[in-house]
Amino acid sequence: MDKQQLIDCHQRIKPFIHDTPVLNSRLINKMGNASFYFKCENFQRMGAFKMRGAANAILQLTDEQKQNGVVTHSSGNFAQALSLAAQSLGVKAHIVMPKSAPEVKKEAVRGYGGILTECESTLHAREQATERIIEKHGTTFIHPSNDDQVILGQGTACMELLELYPDLDYVFTPVGGGGLIAGTALAAHYFGKNCKTIGGEPFEVDDAYRSLQSGKIEINASTNTVADGLKTQLGDKNFPIIQKHVEEIVRVSEQEIVSSMRIIWERLKIVCEPSSAVALAACFNKKELLSGKKVGIIISGGNVDLSKLPY
Amino acid sequence: MDKQQLIDCHQRIKPFIHDTPVLNSRLINKMGNASFYFKCENFQRMGAFKMRGAANAILQLTDEQKQNGVVTHSSGNFAQALSLAAQSLGVKAHIVMPKSAPEVKKEAVRGYGGILTECESTLHAREQATERIIEKHGTTFIHPSNDDQVILGQGTACMELLELYPDLDYVFTPVGGGGLIAGTALAAHYFGKNCKTIGGEPFEVDDAYRSLQSGKIEINASTNTVADGLKTQLGDKNFPIIQKHVEEIVRVSEQEIVSSMRIIWERLKIVCEPSSAVALAACFNKKELLSGKKVGIIISGGNVDLSKLPY
């Protein structure tokens, strides 16, 4: 994917997304011994960066494809993002979600006009349900992270950050399915001045870390992390980009995630997801490398259940 | 106090404060049937609007007064604000606080360079401790809310809001000691186009509501509210301004405060104090009046103890 594709993508999705604010905190700078610029995608429409990729993927469909709608399987932010992006564009969005998903997530999808199909919580049931929808309606499947158009869309957050702060030395993102970090790494490569991309990943779901080591996509045996947005796996579209353009993946403990999340809430006064805090936790683990540097951090989202906080 | 005094005050404090962002949410607009503009003073330095008044009060001192330092009694945001404003200006700030105040508040004051004097938690002990400091050091007493320079400073948040949105129909603030609402009402009067100021106040500490009814400053017999920033009383400097320029005080229940706070956290993705939510709760109680109108809301601050949330 080239520079022009990112520029076109940004132009295309602009009317459907917020150019989110960038915040910082003297105290966090002092703690990390660097200047941090937090790109607040928790303030994005529907509360996460996923809106960018979802909007771009739908906007790239042909008129006939738009007519037949889109489908994805997700119980996270991408389900809401695809629903809202589709609604904004007058397109139908089918969302396949396990019956066992929290009622609040199902409600959110319905609230954004998504058509919910519930299934058993196995990979097989999920794929079958998706297949049936595609056969019946001729809908286009859009993967939450392993899709070129989605990756381009997610990269636009970093483009906006670099427009404001062109001389960032590093940009940190959390790593889940790999869409955000792949898009970010492309944006940093094309629009930064030697700006390096580093990912933060929980030790508990360190598939990206291990994949970069082994050179092939590794699987997580378990996904026991508070960062529930990061339980997903890399894919064949985003992994090559990550291999080529990501400097390093830094693993962090569950305790580091929660304490970094608390620092963000207390100091930036914003509500972010545990996944977002993984990026800051990674920065705190790289203090020597970052000393005196300018560091962008993508705060990925802010959809949390306030009655289930880890504090 | 006149228009020019507000303009001068704003110019004076600008280097020491943030011009905080204004956020909004389509969903909250839909819930309240109006267009809401949230002026986010939780993003202010030290986390609350109090920084504005504290900075202005210190900046108005003579050189000799600055030499001798300032003193206040507060266990809330003003203690931190005066400490940080004084530190920024190279002035000593003495803070009188009851021994029983939470350790985290004492730490915050010390962190901003304030000189802490602890006393028993009676009005008498507090006043005595303050007197002793004034006698010993010749310090100038600065009241957290009943001080003309503090009132002017607090008004600058509304000035900034009206610079961005000059045609607001209403501006809502919480009412505690009366400094914020008095300053806001002056700003709305001088800089708005028929912009009316309305206060939100918990039923549990409705001294301002009763004072406006009776025409004299009323006292709270008890202060049993989650909005801990609003337990203070009106004073003789701000009450006449409130009488002249505030349209109405709207009382809200504790349940309404907590549910409005949750809406702000979940929809705006920001961390605000219960006190801030009182203003939105008041708006929800005036839906008919506000229907289709443009409504500013001052989010007063974001200093909350995350381990003691009401959700």
Interface residues (C-beta under 8 A of the other chain):
Chain A: P21 L23 C40 N42 F43 G47 R262 W265 E266 K269 I270 V271 C272 G302 L306 S307 L309 Y311
Chain B: P21 L23 C40 N42 F43 G47 R262 W265 E266 K269 I270 V271 C272 G302 L306 S307 L309 Y311
